[in-house]
Amino acid sequence: MGALKRAGLITVARGTGGAELAHPPPKEITLLDIHQAVESTNLDDVIGIHERGNHTCPVARNIHDVLKDAYAPVAKAMSDSMREVTLANMLADYRNRIGVKARQLEQ
């Protein structure tokens, strides 16, 4: 909750607690916004690449840059996909799933 508050996505009431969305409406808050607020890992670092090892080895000396270049389009695709999913989308999906479960319980 603190990370979402620091990112300006929610406000938290003092005392009694409780949180609510800050200014941006759900249709303007993306999954990427939420990820960047709560995750310490940058999308560029999602696929871990170990630090350069033995500098006398040509593979160890070059693998970091080779993998970084190879993984860049993957990180961009993830970022682009996360920008397309909004909090409004996720809330609609959640409400739909809860509605389905509630109907199942009634039967």
Biopython code that builds the backbone (N, CA, C, O; Angstrom):
import numpy as np
from Bio.PDB.StructureBuilder import StructureBuilder

atoms = [
    (1, "MET", "N", (0.824, -1.188, 0.000)),
    (1, "MET", "CA", (0.000, 0.000, 0.000)),
    (1, "MET", "C", (0.870, 1.255, 0.000)),
    (1, "MET", "O", (0.565, 2.238, -0.675)),
    (2, "GLY", "N", (1.948, 1.204, 0.761)),
    (2, "GLY", "CA", (2.836, 2.361, 0.825)),
    (2, "GLY", "C", (3.443, 2.694, -0.523)),
    (2, "GLY", "O", (3.581, 3.864, -0.877)),
    (3, "ALA", "N", (3.802, 1.671, -1.269)),
    (3, "ALA", "CA", (4.395, 1.902, -2.591)),
    (3, "ALA", "C", (3.374, 2.503, -3.540)),
    (3, "ALA", "O", (3.712, 3.386, -4.329)),
    (4, "LEU", "N", (2.145, 2.047, -3.480)),
    (4, "LEU", "CA", (1.088, 2.607, -4.334)),
    (4, "LEU", "C", (0.808, 4.060, -3.947)),
    (4, "LEU", "O", (0.541, 4.898, -4.808)),
    (5, "LYS", "N", (0.871, 4.350, -2.648)),
    (5, "LYS", "CA", (0.666, 5.723, -2.182)),
    (5, "LYS", "C", (1.804, 6.619, -2.661)),
    (5, "LYS", "O", (1.564, 7.717, -3.163)),
    (6, "ARG", "N", (3.051, 6.148, -2.507)),
    (6, "ARG", "CA", (4.196, 6.953, -2.954)),
    (6, "ARG", "C", (4.145, 7.217, -4.459)),
    (6, "ARG", "O", (4.615, 8.255, -4.927)),
    (7, "ALA", "N", (3.580, 6.287, -5.208)),
    (7, "ALA", "CA", (3.464, 6.455, -6.660)),
    (7, "ALA", "C", (2.305, 7.367, -7.045)),
    (7, "ALA", "O", (2.138, 7.703, -8.217)),
    (8, "GLY", "N", (1.502, 7.768, -6.059)),
    (8, "GLY", "CA", (0.378, 8.660, -6.332)),
    (8, "GLY", "C", (-0.839, 7.948, -6.898)),
    (8, "GLY", "O", (-1.737, 8.588, -7.446)),
    (9, "LEU", "N", (-0.875, 6.629, -6.769)),
    (9, "LEU", "CA", (-2.007, 5.876, -7.317)),
    (9, "LEU", "C", (-3.159, 5.762, -6.329)),
    (9, "LEU", "O", (-4.316, 5.649, -6.733)),
    (10, "ILE", "N", (-2.848, 5.791, -5.030)),
    (10, "ILE", "CA", (-3.894, 5.727, -4.012)),
    (10, "ILE", "C", (-3.649, 6.788, -2.952)),
    (10, "ILE", "O", (-2.555, 7.340, -2.836)),
    (11, "THR", "N", (-4.696, 7.057, -2.185)),
    (11, "THR", "CA", (-4.569, 7.867, -0.978)),
    (11, "THR", "C", (-4.988, 6.967, 0.181)),
    (11, "THR", "O", (-5.824, 6.078, 0.020)),
    (12, "VAL", "N", (-4.409, 7.204, 1.326)),
    (12, "VAL", "CA", (-4.715, 6.404, 2.508)),
    (12, "VAL", "C", (-5.166, 7.348, 3.605)),
    (12, "VAL", "O", (-4.482, 8.323, 3.918)),
    (13, "ALA", "N", (-6.330, 7.053, 4.191)),
    (13, "ALA", "CA", (-6.874, 7.891, 5.257)),
    (13, "ALA", "C", (-6.136, 7.603, 6.556)),
    (13, "ALA", "O", (-5.856, 6.448, 6.876)),
    (14, "ARG", "N", (-5.829, 8.642, 7.293)),
    (14, "ARG", "CA", (-5.168, 8.481, 8.586)),
    (14, "ARG", "C", (-6.183, 7.983, 9.614)),
    (14, "ARG", "O", (-7.386, 8.218, 9.495)),
    (15, "GLY", "N", (-5.675, 7.307, 10.601)),
    (15, "GLY", "CA", (-6.528, 6.866, 11.704)),
    (15, "GLY", "C", (-7.291, 5.606, 11.370)),
    (15, "GLY", "O", (-6.836, 4.499, 11.655)),
    (16, "THR", "N", (-8.439, 5.773, 10.774)),
    (16, "THR", "CA", (-9.303, 4.617, 10.504)),
    (16, "THR", "C", (-8.770, 3.756, 9.364)),
    (16, "THR", "O", (-9.208, 2.622, 9.170)),
    (17, "GLY", "N", (-7.835, 4.301, 8.626)),
    (17, "GLY", "CA", (-7.274, 3.541, 7.503)),
    (17, "GLY", "C", (-8.188, 3.595, 6.301)),
    (17, "GLY", "O", (-9.028, 4.485, 6.171)),
    (18, "GLY", "N", (-8.011, 2.646, 5.445)),
    (18, "GLY", "CA", (-8.790, 2.635, 4.215)),
    (18, "GLY", "C", (-8.029, 3.350, 3.119)),
    (18, "GLY", "O", (-7.358, 4.354, 3.359)),
    (19, "ALA", "N", (-8.140, 2.834, 1.946)),
    (19, "ALA", "CA", (-7.447, 3.426, 0.802)),
    (19, "ALA", "C", (-8.432, 3.606, -0.335)),
    (19, "ALA", "O", (-9.414, 2.873, -0.454)),
    (20, "GLU", "N", (-8.149, 4.591, -1.164)),
    (20, "GLU", "CA", (-8.953, 4.785, -2.364)),
    (20, "GLU", "C", (-8.048, 5.298, -3.469)),
    (20, "GLU", "O", (-6.958, 5.814, -3.224)),
    (21, "LEU", "N", (-8.528, 5.143, -4.679)),
    (21, "LEU", "CA", (-7.732, 5.612, -5.810)),
    (21, "LEU", "C", (-7.541, 7.107, -5.733)),
    (21, "LEU", "O", (-8.441, 7.847, -5.335)),
    (22, "ALA", "N", (-6.371, 7.537, -6.115)),
    (22, "ALA", "CA", (-6.082, 8.965, -6.195)),
    (22, "ALA", "C", (-6.678, 9.490, -7.504)),
    (22, "ALA", "O", (-7.587, 8.869, -8.054)),
    (23, "HIS", "N", (-6.208, 10.564, -7.982)),
    (23, "HIS", "CA", (-6.783, 11.249, -9.141)),
    (23, "HIS", "C", (-6.980, 10.400, -10.399)),
    (23, "HIS", "O", (-8.071, 10.436, -10.967)),
    (24, "PRO", "N", (-5.981, 9.636, -10.868)),
    (24, "PRO", "CA", (-6.201, 8.946, -12.144)),
    (24, "PRO", "C", (-7.343, 7.935, -12.050)),
    (24, "PRO", "O", (-7.373, 7.116, -11.131)),
    (25, "PRO", "N", (-8.284, 7.990, -12.999)),
    (25, "PRO", "CA", (-9.335, 6.970, -13.014)),
    (25, "PRO", "C", (-8.754, 5.618, -13.423)),
    (25, "PRO", "O", (-7.696, 5.572, -14.050)),
    (26, "PRO", "N", (-9.429, 4.513, -13.077)),
    (26, "PRO", "CA", (-8.913, 3.173, -13.381)),
    (26, "PRO", "C", (-8.556, 2.964, -14.856)),
    (26, "PRO", "O", (-7.645, 2.195, -15.164)),
    (27, "LYS", "N", (-9.253, 3.630, -15.756)),
    (27, "LYS", "CA", (-8.947, 3.433, -17.181)),
    (27, "LYS", "C", (-7.625, 4.077, -17.581)),
    (27, "LYS", "O", (-7.114, 3.819, -18.671)),
    (28, "GLU", "N", (-7.062, 4.921, -16.701)),
    (28, "GLU", "CA", (-5.791, 5.579, -16.999)),
    (28, "GLU", "C", (-4.617, 4.980, -16.218)),
    (28, "GLU", "O", (-3.471, 5.387, -16.410)),
    (29, "ILE", "N", (-4.898, 4.025, -15.349)),
    (29, "ILE", "CA", (-3.844, 3.365, -14.574)),
    (29, "ILE", "C", (-3.553, 2.029, -15.244)),
    (29, "ILE", "O", (-4.435, 1.179, -15.364)),
    (30, "THR", "N", (-2.325, 1.853, -15.673)),
    (30, "THR", "CA", (-1.969, 0.624, -16.390)),
    (30, "THR", "C", (-1.306, -0.382, -15.461)),
    (30, "THR", "O", (-0.851, -0.049, -14.367)),
    (31, "LEU", "N", (-1.268, -1.612, -15.929)),
    (31, "LEU", "CA", (-0.560, -2.653, -15.197)),
    (31, "LEU", "C", (0.914, -2.277, -15.050)),
    (31, "LEU", "O", (1.540, -2.597, -14.040)),
    (32, "LEU", "N", (1.462, -1.603, -16.050)),
    (32, "LEU", "CA", (2.851, -1.149, -15.963)),
    (32, "LEU", "C", (3.013, -0.126, -14.837)),
    (32, "LEU", "O", (4.003, -0.171, -14.106)),
    (33, "ASP", "N", (2.055, 0.793, -14.685)),
    (33, "ASP", "CA", (2.106, 1.769, -13.591)),
    (33, "ASP", "C", (2.144, 1.053, -12.242)),
    (33, "ASP", "O", (2.925, 1.408, -11.359)),
    (34, "ILE", "N", (1.296, 0.050, -12.100)),
    (34, "ILE", "CA", (1.221, -0.687, -10.844)),
    (34, "ILE", "C", (2.514, -1.468, -10.610)),
    (34, "ILE", "O", (3.059, -1.464, -9.506)),
    (35, "HIS", "N", (2.996, -2.132, -11.651)),
    (35, "HIS", "CA", (4.249, -2.884, -11.541)),
    (35, "HIS", "C", (5.390, -1.969, -11.109)),
    (35, "HIS", "O", (6.150, -2.302, -10.199)),
    (36, "GLN", "N", (5.506, -0.820, -11.761)),
    (36, "GLN", "CA", (6.596, 0.096, -11.437)),
    (36, "GLN", "C", (6.475, 0.637, -10.022)),
    (36, "GLN", "O", (7.480, 0.974, -9.397)),
    (37, "ALA", "N", (5.251, 0.721, -9.513)),
    (37, "ALA", "CA", (5.052, 1.221, -8.151)),
    (37, "ALA", "C", (5.437, 0.190, -7.098)),
    (37, "ALA", "O", (5.999, 0.545, -6.062)),
    (38, "VAL", "N", (5.141, -1.086, -7.351)),
    (38, "VAL", "CA", (5.305, -2.076, -6.284)),
    (38, "VAL", "C", (6.492, -3.014, -6.452)),
    (38, "VAL", "O", (6.895, -3.661, -5.485)),
    (39, "GLU", "N", (7.056, -3.106, -7.632)),
    (39, "GLU", "CA", (8.166, -4.030, -7.860)),
    (39, "GLU", "C", (9.491, -3.288, -7.861)),
    (39, "GLU", "O", (9.613, -2.210, -8.444)),
    (40, "SER", "N", (10.466, -3.864, -7.213)),
    (40, "SER", "CA", (11.789, -3.251, -7.188)),
    (40, "SER", "C", (12.576, -3.600, -8.448)),
    (40, "SER", "O", (13.600, -2.980, -8.736)),
    (41, "THR", "N", (12.101, -4.586, -9.193)),
    (41, "THR", "CA", (12.796, -5.026, -10.393)),
    (41, "THR", "C", (12.285, -4.270, -11.610)),
    (41, "THR", "O", (11.086, -4.252, -11.884)),
    (42, "ASN", "N", (13.194, -3.656, -12.326)),
    (42, "ASN", "CA", (12.871, -2.989, -13.573)),
    (42, "ASN", "C", (12.580, -4.056, -14.622)),
    (42, "ASN", "O", (13.194, -5.123, -14.585)),
    (43, "LEU", "N", (11.672, -3.805, -15.547)),
    (43, "LEU", "CA", (11.366, -4.803, -16.576)),
    (43, "LEU", "C", (12.602, -5.187, -17.376)),
    (43, "LEU", "O", (12.706, -6.322, -17.842)),
    (44, "ASP", "N", (13.530, -4.271, -17.542)),
    (44, "ASP", "CA", (14.764, -4.595, -18.261)),
    (44, "ASP", "C", (15.578, -5.652, -17.516)),
    (44, "ASP", "O", (16.419, -6.327, -18.110)),
    (45, "ASP", "N", (15.326, -5.792, -16.214)),
    (45, "ASP", "CA", (16.085, -6.735, -15.397)),
    (45, "ASP", "C", (15.297, -7.996, -15.048)),
    (45, "ASP", "O", (15.762, -8.817, -14.257)),
    (46, "VAL", "N", (14.110, -8.155, -15.630)),
    (46, "VAL", "CA", (13.281, -9.310, -15.304)),
    (46, "VAL", "C", (13.997, -10.610, -15.645)),
    (46, "VAL", "O", (13.937, -11.577, -14.887)),
    (47, "ILE", "N", (14.664, -10.626, -16.774)),
    (47, "ILE", "CA", (15.455, -11.791, -17.149)),
    (47, "ILE", "C", (16.860, -11.523, -16.640)),
    (47, "ILE", "O", (17.597, -10.711, -17.200)),
    (48, "GLY", "N", (17.216, -12.211, -15.580)),
    (48, "GLY", "CA", (18.498, -11.957, -14.928)),
    (48, "GLY", "C", (19.693, -12.331, -15.789)),
    (48, "GLY", "O", (19.743, -13.414, -16.373)),
    (49, "ILE", "N", (20.634, -11.438, -15.856)),
    (49, "ILE", "CA", (21.905, -11.688, -16.547)),
    (49, "ILE", "C", (22.993, -11.481, -15.505)),
    (49, "ILE", "O", (23.146, -10.391, -14.954)),
    (50, "HIS", "N", (23.746, -12.543, -15.243)),
    (50, "HIS", "CA", (24.785, -12.427, -14.221)),
    (50, "HIS", "C", (25.859, -11.437, -14.675)),
    (50, "HIS", "O", (26.021, -11.155, -15.862)),
    (51, "GLU", "N", (26.562, -10.938, -13.709)),
    (51, "GLU", "CA", (27.640, -9.994, -14.015)),
    (51, "GLU", "C", (28.750, -10.695, -14.796)),
    (51, "GLU", "O", (28.879, -11.919, -14.771)),
    (52, "ARG", "N", (29.527, -9.901, -15.471)),
    (52, "ARG", "CA", (30.635, -10.451, -16.262)),
    (52, "ARG", "C", (31.574, -11.249, -15.354)),
    (52, "ARG", "O", (31.898, -10.837, -14.240)),
    (53, "GLY", "N", (31.988, -12.377, -15.860)),
    (53, "GLY", "CA", (32.859, -13.251, -15.070)),
    (53, "GLY", "C", (34.311, -13.111, -15.475)),
    (53, "GLY", "O", (34.854, -12.007, -15.523)),
    (54, "ASN", "N", (34.913, -14.206, -15.756)),
    (54, "ASN", "CA", (36.319, -14.295, -16.105)),
    (54, "ASN", "C", (36.593, -13.503, -17.394)),
    (54, "ASN", "O", (36.120, -13.872, -18.469)),
    (55, "HIS", "N", (37.351, -12.432, -17.274)),
    (55, "HIS", "CA", (37.604, -11.553, -18.430)),
    (55, "HIS", "C", (38.562, -12.166, -19.444)),
    (55, "HIS", "O", (38.692, -11.658, -20.558)),
    (56, "THR", "N", (39.227, -13.239, -19.076)),
    (56, "THR", "CA", (40.103, -13.884, -20.056)),
    (56, "THR", "C", (39.312, -14.808, -20.975)),
    (56, "THR", "O", (39.799, -15.192, -22.038)),
    (57, "CYS", "N", (38.106, -15.163, -20.575)),
    (57, "CYS", "CA", (37.252, -16.041, -21.379)),
    (57, "CYS", "C", (36.433, -15.184, -22.340)),
    (57, "CYS", "O", (35.723, -14.283, -21.894)),
    (58, "PRO", "N", (36.511, -15.440, -23.647)),
    (58, "PRO", "CA", (35.760, -14.616, -24.606)),
    (58, "PRO", "C", (34.248, -14.715, -24.418)),
    (58, "PRO", "O", (33.535, -13.743, -24.669)),
    (59, "VAL", "N", (33.753, -15.858, -23.987)),
    (59, "VAL", "CA", (32.307, -15.984, -23.743)),
    (59, "VAL", "C", (31.914, -15.126, -22.554)),
    (59, "VAL", "O", (30.985, -14.324, -22.642)),
    (60, "ALA", "N", (32.617, -15.292, -21.441)),
    (60, "ALA", "CA", (32.307, -14.515, -20.238)),
    (60, "ALA", "C", (32.451, -13.022, -20.488)),
    (60, "ALA", "O", (31.694, -12.224, -19.935)),
    (61, "ARG", "N", (33.393, -12.647, -21.296)),
    (61, "ARG", "CA", (33.662, -11.241, -21.581)),
    (61, "ARG", "C", (32.545, -10.621, -22.420)),
    (61, "ARG", "O", (32.319, -9.415, -22.325)),
    (62, "ASN", "N", (31.841, -11.401, -23.236)),
    (62, "ASN", "CA", (30.870, -10.853, -24.182)),
    (62, "ASN", "C", (29.417, -11.255, -23.946)),
    (62, "ASN", "O", (28.510, -10.635, -24.502)),
    (63, "ILE", "N", (29.182, -12.278, -23.136)),
    (63, "ILE", "CA", (27.823, -12.809, -23.008)),
    (63, "ILE", "C", (26.845, -11.781, -22.448)),
    (63, "ILE", "O", (25.684, -11.748, -22.857)),
    (64, "HIS", "N", (27.293, -10.949, -21.527)),
    (64, "HIS", "CA", (26.406, -9.938, -20.936)),
    (64, "HIS", "C", (25.827, -9.032, -22.018)),
    (64, "HIS", "O", (24.613, -8.831, -22.070)),
    (65, "ASP", "N", (26.669, -8.492, -22.868)),
    (65, "ASP", "CA", (26.193, -7.593, -23.920)),
    (65, "ASP", "C", (25.341, -8.325, -24.953)),
    (65, "ASP", "O", (24.355, -7.779, -25.449)),
    (66, "VAL", "N", (25.722, -9.565, -25.279)),
    (66, "VAL", "CA", (24.947, -10.347, -26.240)),
    (66, "VAL", "C", (23.542, -10.606, -25.702)),
    (66, "VAL", "O", (22.554, -10.406, -26.407)),
    (67, "LEU", "N", (23.461, -11.051, -24.446)),
    (67, "LEU", "CA", (22.152, -11.331, -23.859)),
    (67, "LEU", "C", (21.341, -10.065, -23.651)),
    (67, "LEU", "O", (20.128, -10.063, -23.863)),
    (68, "LYS", "N", (21.987, -9.002, -23.243)),
    (68, "LYS", "CA", (21.278, -7.735, -23.038)),
    (68, "LYS", "C", (20.617, -7.300, -24.341)),
    (68, "LYS", "O", (19.454, -6.896, -24.340)),
    (69, "ASP", "N", (21.339, -7.379, -25.436)),
    (69, "ASP", "CA", (20.767, -7.008, -26.739)),
    (69, "ASP", "C", (19.656, -7.974, -27.155)),
    (69, "ASP", "O", (18.651, -7.556, -27.729)),
    (70, "ALA", "N", (19.836, -9.256, -26.867)),
    (70, "ALA", "CA", (18.825, -10.250, -27.244)),
    (70, "ALA", "C", (17.554, -10.095, -26.413)),
    (70, "ALA", "O", (16.453, -10.287, -26.929)),
    (71, "TYR", "N", (17.694, -9.750, -25.130)),
    (71, "TYR", "CA", (16.539, -9.643, -24.249)),
    (71, "TYR", "C", (15.819, -8.295, -24.358)),
    (71, "TYR", "O", (14.681, -8.185, -23.903)),
    (72, "ALA", "N", (16.430, -7.291, -24.930)),
    (72, "ALA", "CA", (15.811, -5.963, -25.023)),
    (72, "ALA", "C", (14.428, -6.003, -25.681)),
    (72, "ALA", "O", (13.502, -5.381, -25.162)),
    (73, "PRO", "N", (14.253, -6.712, -26.808)),
    (73, "PRO", "CA", (12.917, -6.760, -27.411)),
    (73, "PRO", "C", (11.892, -7.474, -26.517)),
    (73, "PRO", "O", (10.705, -7.152, -26.561)),
    (74, "VAL", "N", (12.345, -8.433, -25.715)),
    (74, "VAL", "CA", (11.442, -9.140, -24.806)),
    (74, "VAL", "C", (10.942, -8.166, -23.736)),
    (74, "VAL", "O", (9.746, -8.116, -23.450)),
    (75, "ALA", "N", (11.839, -7.410, -23.158)),
    (75, "ALA", "CA", (11.459, -6.428, -22.137)),
    (75, "ALA", "C", (10.531, -5.372, -22.721)),
    (75, "ALA", "O", (9.575, -4.954, -22.068)),
    (76, "LYS", "N", (10.806, -4.941, -23.945)),
    (76, "LYS", "CA", (9.939, -3.950, -24.603)),
    (76, "LYS", "C", (8.551, -4.525, -24.844)),
    (76, "LYS", "O", (7.553, -3.836, -24.634)),
    (77, "ALA", "N", (8.472, -5.778, -25.282)),
    (77, "ALA", "CA", (7.172, -6.415, -25.525)),
    (77, "ALA", "C", (6.378, -6.537, -24.225)),
    (77, "ALA", "O", (5.168, -6.311, -24.208)),
    (78, "MET", "N", (7.060, -6.894, -23.140)),
    (78, "MET", "CA", (6.386, -6.975, -21.842)),
    (78, "MET", "C", (5.856, -5.605, -21.433)),
    (78, "MET", "O", (4.711, -5.476, -20.998)),
    (79, "SER", "N", (6.683, -4.601, -21.574)),
    (79, "SER", "CA", (6.289, -3.249, -21.210)),
    (79, "SER", "C", (5.102, -2.784, -22.050)),
    (79, "SER", "O", (4.143, -2.222, -21.520)),
    (80, "ASP", "N", (5.168, -3.018, -23.354)),
    (80, "ASP", "CA", (4.073, -2.617, -24.245)),
    (80, "ASP", "C", (2.779, -3.335, -23.876)),
    (80, "ASP", "O", (1.712, -2.722, -23.862)),
    (81, "SER", "N", (2.868, -4.629, -23.578)),
    (81, "SER", "CA", (1.681, -5.401, -23.199)),
    (81, "SER", "C", (1.092, -4.897, -21.890)),
    (81, "SER", "O", (-0.127, -4.792, -21.750)),
    (82, "MET", "N", (1.953, -4.587, -20.938)),
    (82, "MET", "CA", (1.473, -4.110, -19.641)),
    (82, "MET", "C", (0.833, -2.730, -19.749)),
    (82, "MET", "O", (-0.037, -2.388, -18.948)),
    (83, "ARG", "N", (1.252, -1.938, -20.725)),
    (83, "ARG", "CA", (0.630, -0.624, -20.950)),
    (83, "ARG", "C", (-0.795, -0.762, -21.492)),
    (83, "ARG", "O", (-1.612, 0.142, -21.320)),
    (84, "GLU", "N", (-1.091, -1.874, -22.137)),
    (84, "GLU", "CA", (-2.412, -2.073, -22.736)),
    (84, "GLU", "C", (-3.449, -2.564, -21.731)),
    (84, "GLU", "O", (-4.649, -2.459, -21.986)),
    (85, "VAL", "N", (-3.006, -3.099, -20.592)),
    (85, "VAL", "CA", (-3.922, -3.590, -19.572)),
    (85, "VAL", "C", (-4.116, -2.490, -18.538)),
    (85, "VAL", "O", (-3.156, -2.001, -17.944)),
    (86, "THR", "N", (-5.371, -2.111, -18.334)),
    (86, "THR", "CA", (-5.648, -1.053, -17.365)),
    (86, "THR", "C", (-6.273, -1.633, -16.102)),
    (86, "THR", "O", (-6.751, -2.768, -16.085)),
    (87, "LEU", "N", (-6.257, -0.835, -15.063)),
    (87, "LEU", "CA", (-6.924, -1.227, -13.828)),
    (87, "LEU", "C", (-8.406, -1.447, -14.104)),
    (87, "LEU", "O", (-9.015, -2.340, -13.515)),
    (88, "ALA", "N", (-8.991, -0.656, -14.982)),
    (88, "ALA", "CA", (-10.399, -0.836, -15.347)),
    (88, "ALA", "C", (-10.623, -2.219, -15.960)),
    (88, "ALA", "O", (-11.616, -2.877, -15.653)),
    (89, "ASN", "N", (-9.706, -2.663, -16.826)),
    (89, "ASN", "CA", (-9.804, -4.011, -17.404)),
    (89, "ASN", "C", (-9.781, -5.068, -16.308)),
    (89, "ASN", "O", (-10.594, -5.992, -16.302)),
    (90, "MET", "N", (-8.839, -4.920, -15.383)),
    (90, "MET", "CA", (-8.693, -5.919, -14.328)),
    (90, "MET", "C", (-9.893, -5.916, -13.378)),
    (90, "MET", "O", (-10.326, -6.972, -12.918)),
    (91, "LEU", "N", (-10.427, -4.726, -13.088)),
    (91, "LEU", "CA", (-11.612, -4.650, -12.230)),
    (91, "LEU", "C", (-12.813, -5.307, -12.905)),
    (91, "LEU", "O", (-13.587, -6.006, -12.250)),
    (92, "ALA", "N", (-12.971, -5.091, -14.190)),
    (92, "ALA", "CA", (-14.069, -5.723, -14.926)),
    (92, "ALA", "C", (-13.926, -7.240, -14.900)),
    (92, "ALA", "O", (-14.907, -7.957, -14.705)),
    (93, "ASP", "N", (-12.721, -7.720, -15.094)),
    (93, "ASP", "CA", (-12.479, -9.163, -15.055)),
    (93, "ASP", "C", (-12.789, -9.706, -13.661)),
    (93, "ASP", "O", (-13.438, -10.743, -13.521)),
    (94, "TYR", "N", (-12.327, -9.006, -12.645)),
    (94, "TYR", "CA", (-12.583, -9.426, -11.259)),
    (94, "TYR", "C", (-14.083, -9.485, -10.982)),
    (94, "TYR", "O", (-14.586, -10.474, -10.449)),
    (95, "ARG", "N", (-14.789, -8.421, -11.346)),
    (95, "ARG", "CA", (-16.239, -8.379, -11.100)),
    (95, "ARG", "C", (-16.949, -9.496, -11.852)),
    (95, "ARG", "O", (-17.882, -10.105, -11.328)),
    (96, "ASN", "N", (-16.515, -9.764, -13.066)),
    (96, "ASN", "CA", (-17.098, -10.851, -13.848)),
    (96, "ASN", "C", (-16.880, -12.186, -13.149)),
    (96, "ASN", "O", (-17.797, -13.002, -13.056)),
    (97, "ARG", "N", (-15.665, -12.405, -12.659)),
    (97, "ARG", "CA", (-15.357, -13.669, -11.990)),
    (97, "ARG", "C", (-16.152, -13.814, -10.687)),
    (97, "ARG", "O", (-16.640, -14.901, -10.376)),
    (98, "ILE", "N", (-16.280, -12.740, -9.938)),
    (98, "ILE", "CA", (-17.042, -12.786, -8.695)),
    (98, "ILE", "C", (-18.512, -13.052, -8.999)),
    (98, "ILE", "O", (-19.163, -13.824, -8.296)),
    (99, "GLY", "N", (-19.030, -12.421, -10.035)),
    (99, "GLY", "CA", (-20.412, -12.653, -10.435)),
    (99, "GLY", "C", (-20.656, -14.085, -10.807)),
    (99, "GLY", "O", (-21.685, -14.660, -10.454)),
    (100, "VAL", "N", (-19.700, -14.679, -11.530)),
    (100, "VAL", "CA", (-19.820, -16.088, -11.920)),
    (100, "VAL", "C", (-19.825, -16.951, -10.668)),
    (100, "VAL", "O", (-20.655, -17.850, -10.538)),
    (101, "LYS", "N", (-18.912, -16.687, -9.750)),
    (101, "LYS", "CA", (-18.832, -17.496, -8.532)),
    (101, "LYS", "C", (-20.096, -17.335, -7.689)),
    (101, "LYS", "O", (-20.590, -18.304, -7.113)),
    (102, "ALA", "N", (-20.619, -16.105, -7.619)),
    (102, "ALA", "CA", (-21.840, -15.883, -6.834)),
    (102, "ALA", "C", (-23.002, -16.665, -7.439)),
    (102, "ALA", "O", (-23.795, -17.258, -6.709)),
    (103, "ARG", "N", (-23.108, -16.669, -8.765)),
    (103, "ARG", "CA", (-24.172, -17.432, -9.427)),
    (103, "ARG", "C", (-23.987, -18.924, -9.189)),
    (103, "ARG", "O", (-24.965, -19.650, -9.009)),
    (104, "GLN", "N", (-22.749, -19.381, -9.187)),
    (104, "GLN", "CA", (-22.488, -20.806, -8.948)),
    (104, "GLN", "C", (-22.923, -21.189, -7.537)),
    (104, "GLN", "O", (-23.447, -22.283, -7.327)),
    (105, "LEU", "N", (-22.714, -20.306, -6.576)),
    (105, "LEU", "CA", (-23.105, -20.605, -5.204)),
    (105, "LEU", "C", (-24.621, -20.672, -5.046)),
    (105, "LEU", "O", (-25.127, -21.421, -4.211)),
    (106, "GLU", "N", (-25.346, -19.889, -5.845)),
    (106, "GLU", "CA", (-26.795, -19.870, -5.757)),
    (106, "GLU", "C", (-27.414, -21.158, -6.283)),
    (106, "GLU", "O", (-28.534, -21.499, -5.903)),
    (107, "GLN", "N", (-26.720, -21.870, -7.135)),
    (107, "GLN", "CA", (-27.292, -23.081, -7.751)),
    (107, "GLN", "C", (-27.206, -24.264, -6.850)),
    (107, "GLN", "O", (-27.641, -25.355, -7.219)),
]
sb = StructureBuilder()
sb.init_structure("model")
sb.init_model(0)
sb.init_chain("A")
sb.init_seg("    ")
for serial, (resi, resn, name, xyz) in enumerate(atoms, 1):
    if name == "N":
        sb.init_residue(resn, " ", resi, " ")
    sb.init_atom(name, np.array(xyz, "f"), 0.0, 1.0, " ", f" {name:<3s}", serial, name[0])
structure = sb.get_structure()
